[in-house]
Amino acid sequence: MNLGKAIKLCRTQKNMKQSDLADSAKLSVSYLSLIEQGKRDPNFSTVQQIATALNVPVSILVFLATEQGEIDDISPELAEKLSHTALKLIGASANGSASLPK
């Protein structure tokens, strides 16, 4: 599982600077940077803070963080389609045209 990669993906999809996300999540920029680089594993509370700041459900972050070998019941093609759909929703919510359930 690569939460840092998923966080960075969502952040960039929303055109957010790392400093803006860090401020919104009440984290230091350096700590957020370490999380995104995979050098720190955030606790669940921190993941919730980040998800709230991104306006993305924690479940979407966890899904996007899941790596191919970690889910056996979903074909790679379906996982790719689901990821693409999730990212489109995240992008749409950044533009104010959709809201995601929490």
JORACOR-V814648 format. One record per residue. OMEGA is omega in radians with two decimals (NA if undefined). D_LAST is the distance of its C-alpha to the last C-alpha in Angstrom with 1 decimal. Layout:
# JORACOR-V814648
OMEGA,D_LAST  OMEGA,D_LAST
This chain:
# JORACOR-V814648
-3.11,21.1  -3.12,21.0  -3.14,17.9  3.12,20.0  3.13,20.6  3.12,17.0  3.14,16.2  3.12,19.4  3.13,18.6  -3.14,15.3  -3.12,17.2  3.10,20.1  3.14,18.3  -3.14,17.1  3.12,20.7  2.99,19.9  3.11,22.7  -3.13,22.4  3.11,23.7  3.11,21.1  3.14,18.2  3.12,20.2  -3.12,20.8  -3.12,17.2  -3.13,16.3  3.11,19.5  3.02,21.2  3.12,24.5  -3.11,25.0  3.12,27.2  3.10,24.7  3.11,22.0  3.12,24.8  3.09,25.8  -3.12,22.3  3.12,22.2  -3.12,25.8  -3.13,25.0  3.07,27.3  3.07,25.0  -3.11,22.4  3.03,19.7  -3.04,18.8  3.12,15.3  3.12,15.1  3.09,16.0  3.10,13.5  3.11,10.7  -3.13,12.7  3.14,13.1  3.11,9.5  3.13,8.9  3.11,12.2  -3.02,11.5  -3.14,8.4  3.09,7.3  3.11,5.0  -3.12,7.8  3.10,8.6  3.09,9.6  -3.13,11.6  3.11,13.2  -3.12,14.1  3.14,15.6  -3.09,17.4  3.14,19.0  -2.97,22.6  -3.08,24.7  -3.06,26.7  3.13,23.8  -3.07,22.7  -3.02,25.8  -3.12,24.5  3.12,23.2  3.10,25.8  -3.14,25.8  3.13,25.8  3.11,22.7  3.11,20.9  3.13,22.1  3.12,21.0  3.12,17.5  3.14,17.4  3.14,19.0  3.12,16.6  3.13,13.5  3.08,15.6  3.11,16.6  3.13,13.1  3.10,12.5  3.12,16.0  -3.14,15.5  3.10,12.7  3.13,15.1  3.11,17.7  -3.09,15.8  3.09,16.3  3.04,12.8  -3.11,9.3  3.07,6.4  3.13,3.8  NA,0.0
